Structures are given as structure tokens and as C-alpha cells.
Amino acid sequence: MSRLVIGTRGSALALWQARFVQQALAAENTGLQVELEIIHTTGDRPAQTAPGPQNRRARSGNPTAYRAGAAQRGPIRETRR
């Protein structure tokens, strides 16, 4: 059995989307084990201070860098077509 790990953020929308893809892939590929791996970013953490433009800038990160870092550290691999 082949294994595929889908990396996703932990928000409700991201999880719904990842589960949708997970179920579709599993339905079409019976020999494929599809798992989800939640990637946590600084943008997922609550702000330590009151909301404001300066705090939005401080909290914004580079989500691609977080995914790339997760791919290097664990089972998630980035592929390009």
C-alpha cells in the first residue's frame, strides 16, 4: 500500500478542503493510504496584543516558508509539475 501525506493548516476551512481531497483520493485509489498532517504557523497563534495594523504586520509570515520547512523536517514533500 502506498502512503500519501497531505500537509494542511489547522483552520476549519483548510481542514475541510484537505479532508475533501483526502476522501476523493482514497475513493479513487484503493491501494493508497492518505493521511493529513497539520502544519502550525505563527499566523495560527492568537495575537498577544490588541488588534491593529502594526500587529497584523508582526503576525504575518510566509506560509510557503512554513510548508517548505515542514517538508524538510517530516513526511511532507513538496512536488512541482
C-alpha positions in Angstrom: 0.0 0.0 0.0 1.3 3.4 -0.9 1.1 6.3 1.5 0.4 10.0 0.8 0.6 12.7 3.4 -1.3 16.0 2.7 0.1 19.0 4.6 -2.6 21.5 5.7 -3.1 24.4 8.1 -5.4 23.7 11.0 -8.1 26.2 10.2 -11.6 24.9 9.7 -11.6 25.8 6.0 -8.2 24.3 5.4 -9.1 21.1 7.2 -12.4 20.8 5.3 -10.5 21.3 2.0 -7.8 18.8 2.9 -10.4 16.2 4.0 -12.3 16.6 0.8 -9.2 15.9 -1.2 -8.2 13.0 1.1 -11.6 11.3 0.7 -11.6 11.8 -3.1 -8.1 10.4 -3.5 -8.9 7.4 -1.2 -12.1 6.7 -3.1 -10.3 6.6 -6.5 -7.2 4.8 -5.2 -8.0 1.8 -3.0 -4.3 1.0 -2.6 -3.4 4.5 -1.3 -3.3 5.4 2.4 -4.0 9.2 2.6 -3.1 11.0 5.8 -3.3 14.6 6.9 -0.5 16.4 8.7 -1.4 19.8 10.3 1.2 22.5 9.9 1.1 25.2 12.5 2.3 28.7 11.6 2.7 31.9 13.6 -0.4 33.2 11.9 -2.4 30.5 13.6 -1.4 31.8 17.1 -3.6 34.4 18.8 -2.2 37.9 18.9 -0.7 38.9 22.2 -1.9 42.5 22.0 -5.0 44.3 20.7 -5.6 44.1 17.0 -4.2 46.8 14.9 -2.3 47.3 11.7 1.1 47.1 13.4 0.2 43.7 14.9 -1.1 42.3 11.6 2.3 43.0 10.1 4.1 41.5 13.0 2.0 38.3 12.8 2.1 37.9 9.1 4.6 35.3 8.0 5.4 33.5 4.8 3.2 30.4 4.7 5.2 28.9 1.9 8.3 29.0 4.0 6.4 27.2 6.8 5.3 24.5 4.4 8.8 24.1 3.0 10.2 23.8 6.5 7.7 21.2 7.4 8.5 19.3 4.2 12.2 19.3 5.1 11.6 18.2 8.7 9.0 15.5 8.2 6.9 13.3 5.9 5.5 16.1 3.8 7.2 16.5 0.4 6.6 19.4 -2.0 6.2 18.4 -5.6 6.1 20.7 -8.7 4.7 19.8 -12.1 
